[in-house]
Amino acid sequence: MEIIKIITGALEENCYLLKENGTCLLIDPGSDSKKIKEKVGKDKILGILITHAHFDHIGALRDFLDENRKLKVYKKSNLKDMEQKEIGDFSFQVLYTPGHSSDSISFYFAKENIMFTGDFLFKDTVGRCDLPTGSEKEMKESIKKIKDYSDTILLYPGHGEDTTLGREKQKNFYFE
């Protein structure tokens, strides 16, 4: 699987494009739909995964849905915690990870050993919990939940640099 990070918008949100065999999944199309579409190229978008519904993560969503009304959007309201999903050649597990927002979810691709965390988890920190529907208590529970996963998982956050879960367990204050 090829992973392409596309930094979008004024808040430099990380949109991800996952490509496999002429198909792709789009994660968090924040803005700059033209820039994202250039990276998609001729590949067929099978679905759009949304880690949470803050404007900087869904700003370009409407552009993609206007072009293809049959395109499925995968978000907390239509997914179950710990659910395993298969979309074309892509396979992932859904993890409810509230704290930054009540609708925060992460997507774990076990075969590739990668996780897309949105604004739940960043390199050396977590997403802020003081916005509407944010909760420090839920953030602590989400961190507790993710601690059991392998240290070798590569984390792709909604902003900033990639990291590993092992690094976060060692260096991230919130994991103490």
N, C-alpha and C positions, 0 to 999 in steps of 0.2 A: 504494500500500500504506500502510495506517495502522499505526503502531508505537506501542504503549502500554507504558510501563514501569511495572511494579508492584513496589514495594519490599516485600520480605517478610522476616519473622523477625527475631530478635535481632541477627543479623549484617548486617542491611539488604542482603540479596542482591537483585540486580536480575533479576526475572523479566520476560520480554518476551512480548507478545502481538502477533502480526502478523496483520492483518485484510485480507481482499481478497474482494470479491464474496460476502459471506455465509459465508465460510470463514475459518479461522484456523490458524496454527501457534503452538504454545506453546514457549517456550525457557526451560529451567531453572526448573521450578515448585518453588521452594525450600521454601515453607511457605504457610500462610494460603490453603488451597485455596478457602475460601468467598469470600475477597476476589478471587481470580483468576477464579473462576466468575462472579462478578458482572460482571466486565469482559468475559468471553467473551459473556455474554448469550445470544442465540438463534443466534449463529454456530456453525457446525459445526467442531469441532476435527479437522483432517486428520492431525495427527501432533504428536509432542512431540520437540523437539531437545534433547539433553543435551550441554553443553560438557565436563563431567566429573562424576564420581559422588560428589563430596563432599556430605555431608549437607545443607549449606545450599543446595545447588542441586537436590536431588532429594527433599526432605522431603515434598512434596505429591504426588509422582508416583503413589504407590499409590492415593490418593483418585481420581485420574482414571482409572487402570486398573481399579479396582474398579467404576466406573460403566460402563466401556466396554472390555471385554477385547479387542476387536478393534483398539483404538487402537494404532497403530504408534509405537514409540519408536526414534528415530535417535540412535545413540551410536557411539563408536569401534569397538566390537566388531562392528558390522554395517555399517560404512561404510569406504570405501577413501580413502586420501589422494589429494587432487586430483580426486576423483570429482565429477561433475556430477549433481545430483539435481533431479527435477521432481516436485512434490507439488501436485496441483491447479494453481492459478494461480501457485504459488511455484516459483522456480528459484534454486538456490544451489550453490556449490562447497564441498566439504569440505576443510579444511586440518588436517592433523595438526600440533598446536602444543604438544608436550610440554615440560615444564620445571616447571610448577607441580605437575603430576601426570603420570603416564605415559599416562593416558587423555584428556588435554586435546586438544580439537579446537576449531576456529573455523569459523564459517559465513559465507561471503562471498556476498552477493547483488549480483552485478555490475550488473544493470539499475538497481538502486536506489543503487548505490555505497555500500553499508553492510556492516559486518562485526560479528558478535557473537563476542566473544573470551573470554567466561567469565572465569576468573581468570588467563589467560595474560598479558593486557596491560591495564593500567589507565592512567588519566590520570597521567602523570609517573612511572610505575613499572611493575613487573611483579608477578605473583603470587609469593608466597614459595616458595622451592624446598627448604625444610628439612623439609617434611612427608614422610611415607612416599610413595615413588615419585617424589618431586620430584628434579630434577637441574639444577644450574647449567649443566652442559655442554649438556644438551638445550635448556635455555632459550636459550642463546646461538645454537644452531642454528636454533631456531624464529624468533628475532629476525632472523637472517640471511635466512631464507626469506621473511619478510614484508616485508623492506626493498624488494624489487622491485615491490611493489604501489604503486598511485597514492597520492600524498600527499593527495588530496582525499577518500579514503575516510573516512566517518564511522564511528568505532568505538564500539560499545556494549559496555561491560565488565560483568562479573559483580557489581561493586560500584562505587559512586561515580558520578562524572560522565562524560558522553560526551566524546569528544575526536576528533581527526582523526589519521590516520597521519602526515601531514606535521608536525603539532605534536609528535608523539612522536619523530619522527626528529630534530627540532631540540632539544627540551627534555628528553627522557627520557635519563637517564644511561646506561641499559642499551643504548642504540642507538649508543654511541660505539665 
